[in-house]
Amino acid sequence: MKKRVVITGMGAVTAFGVGAGLLWQSVKAGKSGISSIERIDVSDLPTKVGAEIKEFEPGEFIDRKELKRMDRFSQYAMAAAQMAVNEAGAGFEEIDGKRLGVIIGTGIGGIETLENQHNVLLEKGPGRISPFFVPMMIPNMASGLVSIKYGAKGFVECVVTACASSANSIGDAFKAIQRADADVIIAGGTEAAITRLAMAGFCASKTMTTEINPAEACRPFDIKRDGFILGEGSGVVILEELEHALRRGANIIAEVAGYGCTNDAYHITAPAEQGEGGARCMESAIADAGIEPCDIGYINAHGTSTELNDKNETSAIKSVFGEHAYKVPVSSTKSMTGHLLGAAGAIEAIITVSALKEGFLPPTVNYSNPDPECDLDYIPNTGRKAEVLYALSNSFGFGGHNASLVFKAWRY
């Protein structure tokens, strides 16, 4: 019999500020975290808005000396992990380190450090490159730093599957606990890609919006959508084997019920026709949970606000759910959080779990011009109360990577 896995803590750093609770309350209210970008010069870029973090003091979570040796993507992860561990309750520090793991994914890693050190190389020469350049930049360092802080000596890795990274991280953690490779895993994702180089790259690929009004820039499933909004931050959850959590009196928030992982094997950036790979991924997650498609009461869509993703994800949902597709509420919370790339799946897992716990489904904001090819119930503009037992969260990434997670409202 499969071991049951529950979520016992959550932490987040987003454009809304610090805390998973603040993230949920903002999204529940339909509030946008998207603003004009201020940290970098975007005057010569066609995209000038993003879900930029403006209220975060890393010194509240990390020693000042250590801060100088961490890229922002690691800083965000350290803060989110600390909040998640704190919520996981008393006794966490007594967990056997050899049974404690960490899986924190990222799509890009320390690109800000890479840019800064490249400028140093050009302007001052190789002798001035920081000895911390490589460990600050490499994507696995968020997992490594969190592991060091909490003495996690067990199943520790970093998943890099583009925008599916943190959903894969949570799914991989779920499976590692099910097969008894760990009792507890700190899992999630982190990203800090609002930089000149990353912004210029996404602009060159013509995948980001050129809308200048921040509040209306992200319009998933709306026919006037014109691209995604880059976000930054981190989401971390504590996954724990159920009996282990019960023995230590942990705070149980929800249950992880199923996980699907597939690849389109189709194109480096575009999704497969009709969302074929995403459909197989959702089917796999639902089957893994041991339920039927009609048992799913809410879908947190990948919903990037790009032409290809939105219509292909809609087609995939129809393929999997049949007539039930028109009955199950769907929303893209990226309309408010922006797209956190490798951290998106973890942020959306926190939102989905919060929706199950509170009995409230968050909206897709800025939905006012229906696309005939996107004709499902996208919970337009205003959230709604609904008691849901099972919910599905999708994350799809460049390279054809797909990850789907099924969460269950906590019932012993």
ZAKEMAR-950047 format. One record per residue (C-alpha): x, y, z; residue in three letters; chain; residue number from 1. Coordinates in steps of 0.02 Angstrom, whole numbers. Layout:
<recs>
+--------+--------+--------+---------+--------+-----+
!   east !  north !     up ! residuo ! cadena ! num !
+--------+--------+--------+---------+--------+-----+
!      X !      Y !      Z !     ALA !      A ! NUM !
...
+--------+--------+--------+---------+--------+-----+
</recs>
This chain:
<recs>
+--------+--------+--------+---------+--------+-----+
!   east !  north !     up ! residuo ! cadena ! num !
+--------+--------+--------+---------+--------+-----+
!      0 !      0 !      0 !     MET !      A !   1 !
!     66 !    172 !    -47 !     LYS !      A !   2 !
!    120 !    285 !     94 !     LYS !      A !   3 !
!     12 !    440 !    112 !     ARG !      A !   4 !
!    100 !    608 !     98 !     VAL !      A !   5 !
!     38 !    770 !    174 !     VAL !      A !   6 !
!     88 !    952 !    172 !     ILE !      A !   7 !
!    132 !   1019 !    345 !     THR !      A !   8 !
!    207 !   1190 !    307 !     GLY !      A !   9 !
!    210 !   1323 !    171 !     MET !      A !  10 !
!    315 !   1478 !    138 !     GLY !      A !  11 !
!    319 !   1605 !     -2 !     ALA !      A !  12 !
!    406 !   1762 !    -62 !     VAL !      A !  13 !
!    312 !   1847 !   -204 !     THR !      A !  14 !
!    273 !   2017 !   -276 !     ALA !      A !  15 !
!    136 !   2030 !   -144 !     PHE !      A !  16 !
!    266 !   2020 !     -7 !     GLY !      A !  17 !
!    323 !   1890 !    118 !     VAL !      A !  18 !
!    216 !   1743 !    172 !     GLY !      A !  19 !
!    104 !   1607 !     99 !     ALA !      A !  20 !
!    -45 !   1684 !    189 !     GLY !      A !  21 !
!    -18 !   1853 !    107 !     LEU !      A !  22 !
!     -1 !   1768 !    -63 !     LEU !      A !  23 !
!   -166 !   1677 !    -38 !     TRP !      A !  24 !
!   -264 !   1827 !     28 !     GLN !      A !  25 !
!   -204 !   1933 !   -118 !     SER !      A !  26 !
!   -249 !   1805 !   -250 !     VAL !      A !  27 !
!   -414 !   1765 !   -166 !     LYS !      A !  28 !
!   -461 !   1949 !   -177 !     ALA !      A !  29 !
!   -412 !   1960 !   -361 !     GLY !      A !  30 !
!   -270 !   2080 !   -323 !     LYS !      A !  31 !
!   -131 !   2102 !   -451 !     SER !      A !  32 !
!     51 !   2093 !   -400 !     GLY !      A !  33 !
!    108 !   2157 !   -570 !     ILE !      A !  34 !
!    189 !   2330 !   -578 !     SER !      A !  35 !
!    309 !   2436 !   -677 !     SER !      A !  36 !
!    485 !   2365 !   -663 !     ILE !      A !  37 !
!    599 !   2476 !   -559 !     GLU !      A !  38 !
!    753 !   2374 !   -515 !     ARG !      A !  39 !
!    827 !   2374 !   -690 !     ILE !      A !  40 !
!    824 !   2489 !   -840 !     ASP !      A !  41 !
!    686 !   2434 !   -959 !     VAL !      A !  42 !
!    676 !   2595 !  -1060 !     SER !      A !  43 !
!    741 !   2509 !  -1217 !     ASP !      A !  44 !
!    639 !   2349 !  -1194 !     LEU !      A !  45 !
!    464 !   2321 !  -1266 !     PRO !      A !  46 !
!    408 !   2244 !  -1100 !     THR !      A !  47 !
!    411 !   2363 !   -952 !     LYS !      A !  48 !
!    304 !   2274 !   -823 !     VAL !      A !  49 !
!    329 !   2122 !   -713 !     GLY !      A !  50 !
!    285 !   2042 !   -547 !     ALA !      A !  51 !
!    437 !   2119 !   -464 !     GLU !      A !  52 !
!    470 !   2096 !   -278 !     ILE !      A !  53 !
!    482 !   2265 !   -194 !     LYS !      A !  54 !
!    455 !   2219 !    -11 !     GLU !      A !  55 !
!    583 !   2092 !     47 !     PHE !      A !  56 !
!    719 !   2113 !    177 !     GLU !      A !  57 !
!    835 !   1961 !    163 !     PRO !      A !  58 !
!    925 !   2009 !    323 !     GLY !      A !  59 !
!    771 !   1952 !    418 !     GLU !      A !  60 !
!    807 !   1774 !    363 !     PHE !      A !  61 !
!    993 !   1765 !    321 !     ILE !      A !  62 !
!   1152 !   1820 !    407 !     ASP !      A !  63 !
!   1222 !   1979 !    328 !     ARG !      A !  64 !
!   1390 !   1896 !    293 !     LYS !      A !  65 !
!   1307 !   1751 !    203 !     GLU !      A !  66 !
!   1198 !   1867 !    100 !     LEU !      A !  67 !
!   1349 !   1925 !      2 !     LYS !      A !  68 !
!   1377 !   1747 !    -54 !     ARG !      A !  69 !
!   1200 !   1714 !   -117 !     MET !      A !  70 !
!   1112 !   1760 !   -277 !     ASP !      A !  71 !
!    936 !   1825 !   -252 !     ARG !      A !  72 !
!    860 !   1660 !   -309 !     PHE !      A !  73 !
!    944 !   1574 !   -161 !     SER !      A !  74 !
!    893 !   1714 !    -41 !     GLN !      A !  75 !
!    711 !   1693 !    -89 !     TYR !      A !  76 !
!    721 !   1504 !    -64 !     ALA !      A !  77 !
!    803 !   1521 !    106 !     MET !      A !  78 !
!    666 !   1638 !    165 !     ALA !      A !  79 !
!    523 !   1531 !     96 !     ALA !      A !  80 !
!    600 !   1374 !    172 !     ALA !      A !  81 !
!    615 !   1455 !    343 !     GLN !      A !  82 !
!    432 !   1507 !    340 !     MET !      A !  83 !
!    379 !   1332 !    287 !     ALA !      A !  84 !
!    483 !   1249 !    422 !     VAL !      A !  85 !
!    414 !   1368 !    553 !     ASN !      A !  86 !
!    236 !   1322 !    503 !     GLU !      A !  87 !
!    278 !   1137 !    506 !     ALA !      A !  88 !
!    274 !   1149 !    695 !     GLY !      A !  89 !
!    367 !   1093 !    849 !     ALA !      A !  90 !
!    480 !    943 !    833 !     GLY !      A !  91 !
!    545 !    981 !    658 !     PHE !      A !  92 !
!    721 !   1006 !    726 !     GLU !      A !  93 !
!    716 !    829 !    797 !     GLU !      A !  94 !
!    688 !    746 !    627 !     ILE !      A !  95 !
!    826 !    624 !    582 !     ASP !      A !  96 !
!    936 !    720 !    459 !     GLY !      A !  97 !
!    967 !    561 !    358 !     LYS !      A !  98 !
!    779 !    548 !    331 !     ARG !      A !  99 !
!    760 !    732 !    287 !     LEU !      A ! 100 !
!    774 !    790 !    106 !     GLY !      A ! 101 !
!    771 !    948 !      2 !     VAL !      A ! 102 !
!    715 !    969 !   -180 !     ILE !      A ! 103 !
!    708 !   1151 !   -235 !     ILE !      A ! 104 !
!    698 !   1179 !   -422 !     GLY !      A ! 105 !
!    734 !   1329 !   -529 !     THR !      A ! 106 !
!    720 !   1366 !   -713 !     GLY !      A ! 107 !
!    868 !   1484 !   -730 !     ILE !      A ! 108 !
!    963 !   1497 !   -565 !     GLY !      A ! 109 !
!   1085 !   1637 !   -529 !     GLY !      A ! 110 !
!   1072 !   1736 !   -689 !     ILE !      A ! 111 !
!   1092 !   1903 !   -597 !     GLU !      A ! 112 !
!   1260 !   1845 !   -530 !     THR !      A ! 113 !
!   1309 !   1786 !   -705 !     LEU !      A ! 114 !
!   1269 !   1956 !   -779 !     GLU !      A ! 115 !
!   1357 !   2052 !   -642 !     ASN !      A ! 116 !
!   1515 !   1947 !   -650 !     GLN !      A ! 117 !
!   1520 !   1954 !   -839 !     HIS !      A ! 118 !
!   1519 !   2143 !   -826 !     ASN !      A ! 119 !
!   1663 !   2132 !   -702 !     VAL !      A ! 120 !
!   1759 !   2023 !   -824 !     LEU !      A ! 121 !
!   1735 !   2147 !   -966 !     LEU !      A ! 122 !
!   1770 !   2302 !   -865 !     GLU !      A ! 123 !
!   1904 !   2246 !   -740 !     LYS !      A ! 124 !
!   1974 !   2082 !   -804 !     GLY !      A ! 125 !
!   1975 !   1902 !   -741 !     PRO !      A ! 126 !
!   2073 !   1942 !   -584 !     GLY !      A ! 127 !
!   1924 !   2032 !   -511 !     ARG !      A ! 128 !
!   1798 !   1891 !   -531 !     ILE !      A ! 129 !
!   1723 !   1840 !   -363 !     SER !      A ! 130 !
!   1779 !   1671 !   -293 !     PRO !      A ! 131 !
!   1595 !   1646 !   -251 !     PHE !      A ! 132 !
!   1539 !   1671 !   -431 !     PHE !      A ! 133 !
!   1511 !   1488 !   -473 !     VAL !      A ! 134 !
!   1428 !   1433 !   -310 !     PRO !      A ! 135 !
!   1315 !   1587 !   -317 !     MET !      A ! 136 !
!   1262 !   1551 !   -495 !     MET !      A ! 137 !
!   1234 !   1363 !   -506 !     ILE !      A ! 138 !
!   1051 !   1310 !   -497 !     PRO !      A ! 139 !
!   1072 !   1177 !   -363 !     ASN !      A ! 140 !
!   1136 !   1301 !   -234 !     MET !      A ! 141 !
!    964 !   1342 !   -164 !     ALA !      A ! 142 !
!    940 !   1159 !   -120 !     SER !      A ! 143 !
!   1117 !   1150 !    -53 !     GLY !      A ! 144 !
!   1101 !   1301 !     60 !     LEU !      A ! 145 !
!    933 !   1246 !    130 !     VAL !      A ! 146 !
!   1006 !   1073 !    162 !     SER !      A ! 147 !
!   1152 !   1147 !    258 !     ILE !      A ! 148 !
!   1039 !   1256 !    363 !     LYS !      A ! 149 !
!    924 !   1114 !    417 !     TYR !      A ! 150 !
!   1048 !    971 !    418 !     GLY !      A ! 151 !
!    960 !    877 !    278 !     ALA !      A ! 152 !
!   1076 !    732 !    237 !     LYS !      A ! 153 !
!    952 !    625 !    142 !     GLY !      A ! 154 !
!    867 !    640 !    -27 !     PHE !      A ! 155 !
!    930 !    809 !    -91 !     VAL !      A ! 156 !
!    929 !    867 !   -271 !     GLU !      A ! 157 !
!    883 !   1009 !   -389 !     CYS !      A ! 158 !
!    757 !    992 !   -530 !     VAL !      A ! 159 !
!    779 !   1102 !   -684 !     VAL !      A ! 160 !
!    636 !   1076 !   -807 !     THR !      A ! 161 !
!    601 !   1257 !   -855 !     ALA !      A ! 162 !
!    428 !   1313 !   -798 !     CYS !      A ! 163 !
!    385 !   1139 !   -734 !     ALA !      A ! 164 !
!    534 !   1136 !   -614 !     SER !      A ! 165 !
!    450 !   1162 !   -447 !     SER !      A ! 166 !
!    298 !   1057 !   -489 !     ALA !      A ! 167 !
!    418 !    917 !   -534 !     ASN !      A ! 168 !
!    512 !    951 !   -371 !     SER !      A ! 169 !
!    354 !    928 !   -269 !     ILE !      A ! 170 !
!    306 !    775 !   -370 !     GLY !      A ! 171 !
!    478 !    696 !   -353 !     ASP !      A ! 172 !
!    474 !    731 !   -166 !     ALA !      A ! 173 !
!    302 !    650 !   -155 !     PHE !      A ! 174 !
!    366 !    493 !   -241 !     LYS !      A ! 175 !
!    527 !    487 !   -138 !     ALA !      A ! 176 !
!    424 !    486 !     23 !     ILE !      A ! 177 !
!    302 !    358 !    -47 !     GLN !      A ! 178 !
!    444 !    237 !    -82 !     ARG !      A ! 179 !
!    518 !    270 !     92 !     ALA !      A ! 180 !
!    676 !    361 !     34 !     ASP !      A ! 181 !
!    634 !    501 !    156 !     ALA !      A ! 182 !
!    512 !    545 !    294 !     ASP !      A ! 183 !
!    509 !    732 !    262 !     VAL !      A ! 184 !
!    562 !    836 !    111 !     ILE !      A ! 185 !
!    573 !   1025 !     95 !     ILE !      A ! 186 !
!    514 !   1050 !    -84 !     ALA !      A ! 187 !
!    474 !   1192 !   -203 !     GLY !      A ! 188 !
!    555 !   1315 !   -320 !     GLY !      A ! 189 !
!    637 !   1484 !   -333 !     THR !      A ! 190 !
!    674 !   1612 !   -469 !     GLU !      A ! 191 !
!    753 !   1784 !   -485 !     ALA !      A ! 192 !
!    756 !   1816 !   -671 !     ALA !      A ! 193 !
!    700 !   1998 !   -682 !     ILE !      A ! 194 !
!    868 !   2052 !   -752 !     THR !      A ! 195 !
!    920 !   2145 !   -909 !     ARG !      A ! 196 !
!    983 !   1990 !   -997 !     LEU !      A ! 197 !
!    836 !   1878 !   -955 !     ALA !      A ! 198 !
!    709 !   2012 !   -998 !     MET !      A ! 199 !
!    796 !   2047 !  -1163 !     ALA !      A ! 200 !
!    798 !   1862 !  -1204 !     GLY !      A ! 201 !
!    613 !   1838 !  -1174 !     PHE !      A ! 202 !
!    574 !   1997 !  -1269 !     CYS !      A ! 203 !
!    678 !   1933 !  -1416 !     ALA !      A ! 204 !
!    574 !   1774 !  -1418 !     SER !      A ! 205 !
!    417 !   1883 !  -1423 !     LYS !      A ! 206 !
!    334 !   1785 !  -1283 !     THR !      A ! 207 !
!    307 !   1929 !  -1161 !     MET !      A ! 208 !
!    170 !   2060 !  -1161 !     THR !      A ! 209 !
!    196 !   2236 !  -1227 !     THR !      A ! 210 !
!     48 !   2304 !  -1127 !     GLU !      A ! 211 !
!    104 !   2454 !  -1024 !     ILE !      A ! 212 !
!    -38 !   2454 !   -897 !     ASN !      A ! 213 !
!     23 !   2334 !   -762 !     PRO !      A ! 214 !
!   -147 !   2290 !   -691 !     ALA !      A ! 215 !
!   -214 !   2235 !   -860 !     GLU !      A ! 216 !
!    -56 !   2161 !   -935 !     ALA !      A ! 217 !
!    -88 !   1977 !   -900 !     CYS !      A ! 218 !
!   -248 !   1910 !   -981 !     ARG !      A ! 219 !
!   -250 !   1719 !   -983 !     PRO !      A ! 220 !
!   -380 !   1641 !  -1098 !     PHE !      A ! 221 !
!   -436 !   1814 !  -1156 !     ASP !      A ! 222 !
!   -431 !   1840 !  -1345 !     ILE !      A ! 223 !
!   -331 !   2001 !  -1320 !     LYS !      A ! 224 !
!   -190 !   1914 !  -1226 !     ARG !      A ! 225 !
!    -20 !   1953 !  -1300 !     ASP !      A ! 226 !
!    109 !   1867 !  -1191 !     GLY !      A ! 227 !
!    162 !   1821 !  -1016 !     PHE !      A ! 228 !
!    222 !   1927 !   -870 !     ILE !      A ! 229 !
!    388 !   1881 !   -789 !     LEU !      A ! 230 !
!    380 !   1859 !   -601 !     GLY !      A ! 231 !
!    505 !   1816 !   -466 !     GLU !      A ! 232 !
!    508 !   1738 !   -293 !     GLY !      A ! 233 !
!    497 !   1570 !   -209 !     SER !      A ! 234 !
!    371 !   1444 !   -147 !     GLY !      A ! 235 !
!    416 !   1302 !    -28 !     VAL !      A ! 236 !
!    310 !   1167 !     51 !     VAL !      A ! 237 !
!    351 !   1034 !    181 !     ILE !      A ! 238 !
!    301 !    861 !    121 !     LEU !      A ! 239 !
!    289 !    729 !    256 !     GLU !      A ! 240 !
!    240 !    547 !    272 !     GLU !      A ! 241 !
!     71 !    546 !    357 !     LEU !      A ! 242 !
!    110 !    434 !    505 !     GLU !      A ! 243 !
!    270 !    531 !    538 !     HIS !      A ! 244 !
!    171 !    693 !    537 !     ALA !      A ! 245 !
!     39 !    624 !    654 !     LEU !      A ! 246 !
!    169 !    558 !    777 !     ARG !      A ! 247 !
!    246 !    730 !    800 !     ARG !      A ! 248 !
!     79 !    820 !    803 !     GLY !      A ! 249 !
!    115 !    917 !    645 !     ALA !      A ! 250 !
!     -2 !   1045 !    567 !     ASN !      A ! 251 !
!    -79 !    953 !    419 !     ILE !      A ! 252 !
!   -138 !   1070 !    282 !     ILE !      A ! 253 !
!   -181 !    954 !    137 !     ALA !      A ! 254 !
!   -133 !    790 !     57 !     GLU !      A ! 255 !
!    -34 !    759 !   -103 !     VAL !      A ! 256 !
!   -133 !    628 !   -195 !     ALA !      A ! 257 !
!    -60 !    608 !   -370 !     GLY !      A ! 258 !
!     81 !    659 !   -487 !     TYR !      A ! 259 !
!    102 !    653 !   -675 !     GLY !      A ! 260 !
!    260 !    688 !   -773 !     CYS !      A ! 261 !
!    271 !    681 !   -964 !     THR !      A ! 262 !
!    359 !    762 !  -1111 !     ASN !      A ! 263 !
!    288 !    821 !  -1276 !     ASP !      A ! 264 !
!    443 !    769 !  -1376 !     ALA !      A ! 265 !
!    381 !    896 !  -1502 !     TYR !      A ! 266 !
!    465 !   1069 !  -1501 !     HIS !      A ! 267 !
!    589 !   1167 !  -1395 !     ILE !      A ! 268 !
!    462 !   1303 !  -1348 !     THR !      A ! 269 !
!    290 !   1267 !  -1423 !     ALA !      A ! 270 !
!    169 !   1144 !  -1342 !     PRO !      A ! 271 !
!    114 !    990 !  -1438 !     ALA !      A ! 272 !
!    -40 !   1008 !  -1547 !     GLU !      A ! 273 !
!   -202 !   1002 !  -1446 !     GLN !      A ! 274 !
!    -98 !    995 !  -1288 !     GLY !      A ! 275 !
!    -70 !    808 !  -1312 !     GLU !      A ! 276 !
!     76 !    797 !  -1190 !     GLY !      A ! 277 !
!    -13 !    899 !  -1057 !     GLY !      A ! 278 !
!   -166 !    789 !  -1075 !     ALA !      A ! 279 !
!    -64 !    631 !  -1045 !     ARG !      A ! 280 !
!     13 !    715 !   -894 !     CYS !      A ! 281 !
!   -155 !    758 !   -816 !     MET !      A ! 282 !
!   -218 !    581 !   -851 !     GLU !      A ! 283 !
!    -64 !    510 !   -767 !     SER !      A ! 284 !
!    -85 !    618 !   -611 !     ALA !      A ! 285 !
!   -270 !    575 !   -595 !     ILE !      A ! 286 !
!   -235 !    389 !   -617 !     ALA !      A ! 287 !
!    -95 !    399 !   -488 !     ASP !      A ! 288 !
!   -218 !    474 !   -365 !     ALA !      A ! 289 !
!   -335 !    327 !   -394 !     GLY !      A ! 290 !
!   -481 !    438 !   -444 !     ILE !      A ! 291 !
!   -582 !    481 !   -599 !     GLU !      A ! 292 !
!   -574 !    645 !   -697 !     PRO !      A ! 293 !
!   -749 !    689 !   -635 !     CYS !      A ! 294 !
!   -681 !    689 !   -457 !     ASP !      A ! 295 !
!   -576 !    844 !   -493 !     ILE !      A ! 296 !
!   -669 !    997 !   -430 !     GLY !      A ! 297 !
!   -544 !   1133 !   -478 !     TYR !      A ! 298 !
!   -398 !   1156 !   -597 !     ILE !      A ! 299 !
!   -260 !   1283 !   -571 !     ASN !      A ! 300 !
!   -205 !   1301 !   -751 !     ALA !      A ! 301 !
!    -31 !   1336 !   -816 !     HIS !      A ! 302 !
!   -122 !   1479 !   -905 !     GLY !      A ! 303 !
!     23 !   1588 !   -962 !     THR !      A ! 304 !
!    -77 !   1716 !  -1062 !     SER !      A ! 305 !
!     10 !   1664 !  -1222 !     THR !      A ! 306 !
!    -88 !   1614 !  -1377 !     GLU !      A ! 307 !
!    -19 !   1438 !  -1395 !     LEU !      A ! 308 !
!    -20 !   1386 !  -1212 !     ASN !      A ! 309 !
!   -196 !   1442 !  -1170 !     ASP !      A ! 310 !
!   -285 !   1362 !  -1317 !     LYS !      A ! 311 !
!   -183 !   1202 !  -1309 !     ASN !      A ! 312 !
!   -208 !   1184 !  -1121 !     GLU !      A ! 313 !
!   -394 !   1211 !  -1148 !     THR !      A ! 314 !
!   -393 !   1074 !  -1281 !     SER !      A ! 315 !
!   -298 !    959 !  -1163 !     ALA !      A ! 316 !
!   -425 !    985 !  -1024 !     ILE !      A ! 317 !
!   -567 !    945 !  -1144 !     LYS !      A ! 318 !
!   -475 !    788 !  -1200 !     SER !      A ! 319 !
!   -453 !    725 !  -1023 !     VAL !      A ! 320 !
!   -618 !    779 !   -945 !     PHE !      A ! 321 !
!   -741 !    765 !  -1088 !     GLY !      A ! 322 !
!   -908 !    845 !  -1045 !     GLU !      A ! 323 !
!   -848 !    870 !   -865 !     HIS !      A ! 324 !
!   -725 !    999 !   -935 !     ALA !      A ! 325 !
!   -869 !   1122 !   -945 !     TYR !      A ! 326 !
!   -917 !   1089 !   -765 !     LYS !      A ! 327 !
!   -748 !   1099 !   -678 !     VAL !      A ! 328 !
!   -691 !   1276 !   -633 !     PRO !      A ! 329 !
!   -522 !   1327 !   -701 !     VAL !      A ! 330 !
!   -417 !   1479 !   -660 !     SER !      A ! 331 !
!   -248 !   1551 !   -702 !     SER !      A ! 332 !
!   -178 !   1638 !   -550 !     THR !      A ! 333 !
!    -32 !   1696 !   -657 !     LYS !      A ! 334 !
!   -151 !   1836 !   -705 !     SER !      A ! 335 !
!   -106 !   1906 !   -533 !     MET !      A ! 336 !
!     61 !   1830 !   -484 !     THR !      A ! 337 !
!    146 !   1839 !   -653 !     GLY !      A ! 338 !
!    244 !   1688 !   -715 !     HIS !      A ! 339 !
!    378 !   1637 !   -591 !     LEU !      A ! 340 !
!    456 !   1514 !   -714 !     LEU !      A ! 341 !
!    540 !   1378 !   -610 !     GLY !      A ! 342 !
!    449 !   1435 !   -453 !     ALA !      A ! 343 !
!    276 !   1443 !   -534 !     ALA !      A ! 344 !
!    222 !   1266 !   -492 !     GLY !      A ! 345 !
!    262 !   1285 !   -308 !     ALA !      A ! 346 !
!    174 !   1453 !   -294 !     ILE !      A ! 347 !
!     22 !   1379 !   -380 !     GLU !      A ! 348 !
!     28 !   1224 !   -269 !     ALA !      A ! 349 !
!     17 !   1339 !   -118 !     ILE !      A ! 350 !
!   -130 !   1430 !   -197 !     ILE !      A ! 351 !
!   -218 !   1267 !   -243 !     THR !      A ! 352 !
!   -195 !   1193 !    -70 !     VAL !      A ! 353 !
!   -258 !   1355 !      9 !     SER !      A ! 354 !
!   -412 !   1348 !   -103 !     ALA !      A ! 355 !
!   -449 !   1171 !    -43 !     LEU !      A ! 356 !
!   -424 !   1216 !    138 !     LYS !      A ! 357 !
!   -532 !   1372 !    134 !     GLU !      A ! 358 !
!   -666 !   1315 !     12 !     GLY !      A ! 359 !
!   -638 !   1461 !   -105 !     PHE !      A ! 360 !
!   -582 !   1459 !   -287 !     LEU !      A ! 361 !
!   -472 !   1604 !   -347 !     PRO !      A ! 362 !
!   -514 !   1698 !   -507 !     PRO !      A ! 363 !
!   -434 !   1730 !   -675 !     THR !      A ! 364 !
!   -427 !   1920 !   -680 !     VAL !      A ! 365 !
!   -431 !   2028 !   -836 !     ASN !      A ! 366 !
!   -546 !   1904 !   -924 !     TYR !      A ! 367 !
!   -668 !   2010 !  -1025 !     SER !      A ! 368 !
!   -652 !   1959 !  -1208 !     ASN !      A ! 369 !
!   -687 !   1773 !  -1227 !     PRO !      A ! 370 !
!   -582 !   1676 !  -1352 !     ASP !      A ! 371 !
!   -693 !   1553 !  -1448 !     PRO !      A ! 372 !
!   -554 !   1424 !  -1433 !     GLU !      A ! 373 !
!   -548 !   1449 !  -1244 !     CYS !      A ! 374 !
!   -726 !   1416 !  -1189 !     ASP !      A ! 375 !
!   -716 !   1339 !  -1016 !     LEU !      A ! 376 !
!   -765 !   1410 !   -846 !     ASP !      A ! 377 !
!   -610 !   1513 !   -804 !     TYR !      A ! 378 !
!   -685 !   1590 !   -646 !     ILE !      A ! 379 !
!   -684 !   1762 !   -727 !     PRO !      A ! 380 !
!   -627 !   1910 !   -623 !     ASN !      A ! 381 !
!   -707 !   1861 !   -457 !     THR !      A ! 382 !
!   -673 !   1706 !   -352 !     GLY !      A ! 383 !
!   -810 !   1597 !   -281 !     ARG !      A ! 384 !
!   -847 !   1486 !   -133 !     LYS !      A ! 385 !
!   -842 !   1300 !   -170 !     ALA !      A ! 386 !
!   -808 !   1146 !    -65 !     GLU !      A ! 387 !
!   -687 !   1042 !   -166 !     VAL !      A ! 388 !
!   -608 !    876 !   -118 !     LEU !      A ! 389 !
!   -482 !    855 !   -261 !     TYR !      A ! 390 !
!   -393 !    990 !   -361 !     ALA !      A ! 391 !
!   -267 !    981 !   -504 !     LEU !      A ! 392 !
!   -123 !   1100 !   -538 !     SER !      A ! 393 !
!    -32 !   1104 !   -707 !     ASN !      A ! 394 !
!    143 !   1164 !   -750 !     SER !      A ! 395 !
!    216 !   1154 !   -925 !     PHE !      A ! 396 !
!    389 !   1209 !   -980 !     GLY !      A ! 397 !
!    503 !   1240 !  -1128 !     PHE !      A ! 398 !
!    578 !   1078 !  -1192 !     GLY !      A ! 399 !
!    407 !    996 !  -1185 !     GLY !      A ! 400 !
!    410 !    963 !   -996 !     HIS !      A ! 401 !
!    241 !    935 !   -913 !     ASN !      A ! 402 !
!    200 !    910 !   -729 !     ALA !      A ! 403 !
!     29 !    891 !   -648 !     SER !      A ! 404 !
!     -9 !    875 !   -463 !     LEU !      A ! 405 !
!   -170 !    816 !   -381 !     VAL !      A ! 406 !
!   -204 !    883 !   -207 !     PHE !      A ! 407 !
!   -337 !    823 !    -86 !     LYS !      A ! 408 !
!   -421 !    922 !     51 !     ALA !      A ! 409 !
!   -364 !    854 !    218 !     TRP !      A ! 410 !
!   -474 !    711 !    278 !     ARG !      A ! 411 !
!   -401 !    582 !    397 !     TYR !      A ! 412 !
+--------+--------+--------+---------+--------+-----+
</recs>
